[in-house]
Amino acid sequence: MKQISPLHRLACRIMAIAAMIVFAASAFAEEPTRMELVSGQSATLEPGFAVDKIAVGDPEVIGVARTSDSSMLVNAKNAGQSNLIILGTSGQQKEYLIRVRAGTLDDDAAVLREMFGGMEGVEVKVVGGRLVVTGEVFNAEHYDKIVATLASMPEVINQVNMSPVMKRIVGDQIKKEINRPGVVVKAIKNSFVLDGMVAVPDDIGRAEKIAGLYSKNVVNTLKVAPEALKPYQKPELIEVTMHIMELSKNALRDLGVHWNPLGDMNADGTSQYSTESSGDATSKLTGTLTGTLSSLLPKMRRIKDTGEGRSLMNQVVITKQGGEAKFFAGTEIPISIAQSLGTMSVEFKKVGMTLNVSPNIDPLSNIDTGIHVESSAVISENADGVPTISTNNLSTALNVASGQSIVLGGLIGQRELEALSLSPPDKGLSLAQLNRRTRAGVDGWEVVVFITPSIVQNPAQAGREIDTRVQESFKKKDLERLREQAGKK
């Protein structure tokens, strides 16, 4: 009998122990995670560790695409079963057992019916082993939603169309908003085609933006017309109204102005005063606030009725698109200027407030409004009697809706208010006299400028409205004069 050496006996023991370890590991191995998907469905898997390798049992049943270091996307292809083994960078391992079943058309149809359930006129059918979505929609948003949903489902036949009534209404509205005589809007199938010629290249992009607000299916074939063929286009008119009001600070807070945080409402601004004989001055206005306000006129009436404010000036100017509306509130003072040979001439200098407004209509019919304000007042006179004038300047720009008001506060201080030469607001007193009167709580009041640009829809009607305002103003002044005469008698 052959003798077994001690070394061979030790090796056998080691092998037996290793076999036991392998058996124990297999006995306690983690069961695969089971999943069930429907053919055509996708799912995200995150094993919980960094992925090194992926093994797919049956590529005809499932497909796998890595989306990051620790996640992947599983796509169910065909009915069947396959395992998926994921190996980690640090030796981890995880197994999935995935069963793919064939989804019925009825199930898919039920899902689509639920998605489109609130859309009138839409029907989901199963025809010849295919899903078909049919009908007419009466809402452009519904149509866009159906198209976007079915774009990722090529197996579904999309036969949904816009209602002819809806296409006609939307097309007419697009043409109305574009408001260019050379533009034609056509509804072809489920798209809106912009055809014709425009006067300037900017009108092409403007028309497409407006049409895009109503439908995502817009085909733009507009061209710029040659000079000889450009259609006549009436310039768009803008009415700019300026109101200057003195308000109590309580009324100012209650107006509901959306202020821009540019300064302190109490500040009057800082000025650099000139001592030259011409009286010119350069300065920079600080402490000015700008903001926006809706529904100005009803709020003005309420403030006047409650005694919380009074109107100092109201002017209206109509200008064309891209033009400039100019306002002036104040007076002109004579300034003597020495000429050659010892002669003297007189030059008149405006003192008060000059306001220039440059409105432009953007593609969405909002008004991009540029404003430049110059406010001036006489602060002293030199030994020769030549006045020294303080001047403040402000330039700003705001984009507002038609009829919305721009509010400018902190522009007019006490000296500028005294310099405004306006029609007597009441009792025959000038504005300067009214301003010099002793009034309790004068520090609790502010002079605010309201600028209201509005697109003129009917130029002829706008002219008649301005004429009516002028006539009413004269009638009011005549009535006040008659009352004063009756009081004197």
C-alpha positions, 0 to 999 in steps of 0.5 A: 500500500502506497504511503501518503505524504503529510504534504499531500494530505494538507493539500487535500484538506485545503481543496475540501475547504475551498469546495465547501466555501464555494458551495456555501456561497452558491447556497446563499447567493442573491436571488435575481430581481424579477421584472415584467415589461410590455413589448415596446416599454422602457425602464431605467435600472440602477444597480447601486454601484458603478457598472463595469460590464453588462451581459444580456441573455437574449438580445432579441428580447431586451436591449440595454443602453448605458445612460451613466456610470451607475444606470442604464435603460432597458428596452423591451423588444419582443415577447419572451424572457431573458436574464441581465447580469451587471458586473461592478467595477469593484467586483459587485454583481447583480442579476435581473430576470426580465419577462417581456409580454406582448401588450394588446392593442386594446391596452394601448388604445385605453391609454391614448383614450385617457390622454385625449379624453378631454379633447372634443372630436378625437377618437381612438380606434383599432383598425386592422391590427393598427391603432388609429387616432381620428377626428377634428379638433377645435383647439390649436393647443389640442392639435399640437398636443396630439402631434407631440404625443404621437411623434414618439409612437410610429406604430400609431396612425395619426388622422387628426385634423384641425376643424375647418372652422377653427382654421378659418378663425385662427387664420383670420386672427393671425392676419389681423394681428400681423396687420400688413396689407401684403400678407396673406394667411392660408390654411393648408392641411394642418399648417398655416402658410404666410404668403405675399410680400412685405415692405421691409425685412423686419416684417418677415420675422415679425409676422412669423413670431405673431403666427407662432403664438397661434400655431406651431405649424407655420410655413413662412414664404414671405418676401420683401417686395421690390421698391416698385411693388411695395404696398402702401402702408399707413403708419401706425399712430400712437397717442401719448398722454401726459398727466402731471399731478400733485399727490399726497404720499398716502394716495401715491402708496395706494395707487398700486404703482409697480416701482423700479428700485432706482432711488428714494422718492423723497430725493429732489436730485442733485444739481451743478449750478452754472455761474456763466452769463448764459445761465446754462447748467449741467446736472444729473438727476438722482433719486428718481423713481420709475414704474408702471400703472394700470387703469390710471383714469379711474384712479385719478378721479377717485384721488381728486374726489377724496382731495388726496391730489390735484391735476396740474397739467394734462396734454395729449399728442399723437405721433406715428410709429418711430416718431417723437411726442414733445411736451413742455410745461413752464415758461420762457424767460428773457436773457440779455446777451451782449453783442459786438459794438456794444449792442444787446440782444435778447434770447428766451430760455425755457424754464420748467419741464421738457419731456420727449417721448419716443414710442415704438410698437414691438411685434407683440403690440407692446410699446417700447417707450424711450423717455427723456426729461429735462427739468429746470428752474431759476435759482438766483441772479448775478450782479448783472441780473442774468439768471442762473438756471439749474437743469436736471436730466433723465433718460429711461426706457420702459416696455409697456402694454398699450394703455398702461401708464409709466410713472415718473416720480422725483422729477419736479422739486419745489423750484421747478414746480414754481417755474411751471406756467400753467393755466390757473387750476382754480380761483384765478390763481397761477400755479406759482401762487398756489404753490407759495400758499402756506399749506399744512403738511406740504412735505407729505406731497409729491409731484408725479408725472404719468406718461400713457402711450396707446396704439390708435386703432381709429385715427379719425375717432382719435382726432374727434376725441381730442377735439371733444376734450379741448371743447370741454376744457374751454367750456369748463374755463368759461363756466369758472369765469362766469361764476367768478363774475357772478361772485363779484356782483 
